[in-house]
Amino acid sequence: MRHLFCCCWIGLALLPLVPLNAQSDTLLLPLNRLLTSDLITPADTGLVGKVLSGTRNLQDPEDLPIGMYVVTKEEIRRNNCITLADVLKNLPGFRVSQPGSADLGETFLMRGVLGNAYTRILINDVPLRTGNLRGLPLGAQLPVRQAERIEIIYGPAADMYDPAAAAGVINIILQQTERPAYAEADLFVGVSGYTDINVSFGGKIGTSKRGLRYRLYGSHTRTNRQTIDNDLPFNPANYQVDTLLLLQNPNYLPVNSLTLFPYIGEFPFESRQLGLDLQWRGWQFAASTHYRRDHSALGRHPAAVSYADNGTFTGESFSQAAASYTKTFRGGLSMRIMASTVNYEQDPQGSIAFVESALHQDLRTATRVYANGDDVLADSLNRYIFNRYFSGRRYSDVTAFSFRLEPILFYQPFPWLQLTAGWVGQILEGDTEYFLTRPYAVNQSKLEDTKYYYFYSQGEQSLFSQVFAHWPRLSLLAGLRRYNPEFGEPRNLLRFATQYKPARSLRLRVGYGEAALPPYSSYNADTYIVQNYGSLQNPFAYLENLSVFLEPELFNNWEAALSWRSRQNWEIELNWHRQAASQLIAPLPLQLDDPASPILPIRVYANQAGELHWEAWGLNLTRRNIGTSKESFFSLQIQRGKGREILANSLELPFVREMPRWLVQANVFARIARGIYLQINQQYLSGMYHRSVTNPGETGVQTAQNYQFPFYNLDLTGHFRITDQVQFIFKMKNVTSANYAGLSGGSRDDLLYNPQRGRTTFIGLSYRMK
């Protein structure tokens, strides 16, 4: 509780500063509300004061009976957000990890589940989704700095979006303008060779409604290393690994010959993006490419993957293209047709240096079963497996392509009623090759070098509809999606919500939503078997794929909220939600007990008996327009949660791992002197168990290996206005250099806990053409 009082005290102690004059505040918008005055550019298009998410058509957020948070571009700049995790870190109920893992980059939790996998992320209402990944990797490759606003829907929204929108929807809406031209640029530099460049420009050619709007944007972010310093999670003695095998592995490099502790190299990362957007009459075309890469050992323990090789990394690029046409007819009828593609390609230069990974250990177990007591044969097979699959750097070749077509009809027979109906069809294709060596041997073909290959081609379609009605005091929303996967039973996914306003300043809403996350193809791509046909002397010459039928993971969510807004600019919301997940997909335990079996499964996924239940109460308090200028800001957000998990082995944990019971966030914005402004963001998280805990009996004694003790995090951002167009920005993250754990990537090779960056400082210049 000492950290809890510290977090609240620092925010409250700064309140005496805010009576000083301050510039117009648009830092943090209240839940479910976006005012026209809160957007900085009044000349912008009809998007001003409206939100697109929730109904797929522009609506006043005060009328929507759903949990929503809108982050404006001014809030993004005040907090100096560069990545999506920077944005989510200060929002109610989110927990982020920076860094996260090599596969997913930065990660976040939303309502108890991994947001990268269970949240739909869109750019201008176009989803970034491929079926070959368990989640969307995040870095600085998304247009966060170029966003007009970011709309976040809390809870399932499968009726109008992807059926996998289980935890929520994050919609990045890019800037539009009616002005002939605008330009923006940001340049930041920091410690460890950190650099970030963001640029965008656009405008409108012509003065009539038929004018051509254009927008071009790009960014490049990189650093040579990340400041992570914590010895305990990198000690191989804390992991189940044979230390003799570890020392014999040529991919493992200890600090010196007197210790097992590994040599820890650097953690470089890089992100970049380039995008173009054109709008003419009812036509809109957008194309963008997004690239991200991190060190391949990030988030994994050093007994599984080598940290010593700075040249290994995991990276990928997403290329997105979308075209849409909107037509309005008489009688309140309108139509929008959108076609989009997403092309994914893993960086062919990316590689990984395996040590004693979980797969490697499972193959060793399989050789002992196959050798049936013959130690000489088992040793020979183990050497063969290492030389074929794990020696030196190993490369992957992963590609995926998806095409999506979505026509939508909107019908508004009355001002208070809107009917929406549509169909979406999607085709997904991709292939995966693992354990490649490059360059190829001169006497070896690429086909001979292939050790594992998986190809998939599948399609899915859905019909969806929604009814939205709103009156001065009452709003109603009901939606249905009929989801038809290529394999499996069709499912009906429901959402309904209502909102009542007994008074102008008081609102009460309740809602329910369902989602069904289709199994990603990565589950099959990461399934391994070896086959023993009897005539083969070595069944380990090729790892094969066993395609298994998996049911979707199911989610349902209840929520309610009571909000009040006073004339003295107090905003208070009390909210509650409960989310349940079932049919969760997990790998089956390794079972190898018959050496004569024609198939030895090494890793197979299935819909286990696993479940997750999370329930939380939240209190959001905001005080605006404080002081003589009536334009300062303070907010306090408190969440109290509890839950339980039923694991694949049917054991029940009386908590949700990595989710704190208490999450407290306090934000203050104040003017210190003329042209000098200070933003303070604080977080307090109570204790929680790590993802590595898989047995209730392990929770008897809380240690750093299984438990994250309470911690406090403080970020400071200073803005120094040089001119109306140019600002100097100073930011320091984790000011107290607190040691705490981030999120796990969810595999057996993960660190016991994922240490986060220490104190990080950078400065920069920001230019906005007025």
Summary of the structure (lengths in Angstrom):
residues: 770
radius of gyration: 26.5
end to end distance: 46.6
largest distance: 87.5
contacts: 2693
relative contact order: 0.14
helix: 13%
strand: 48%
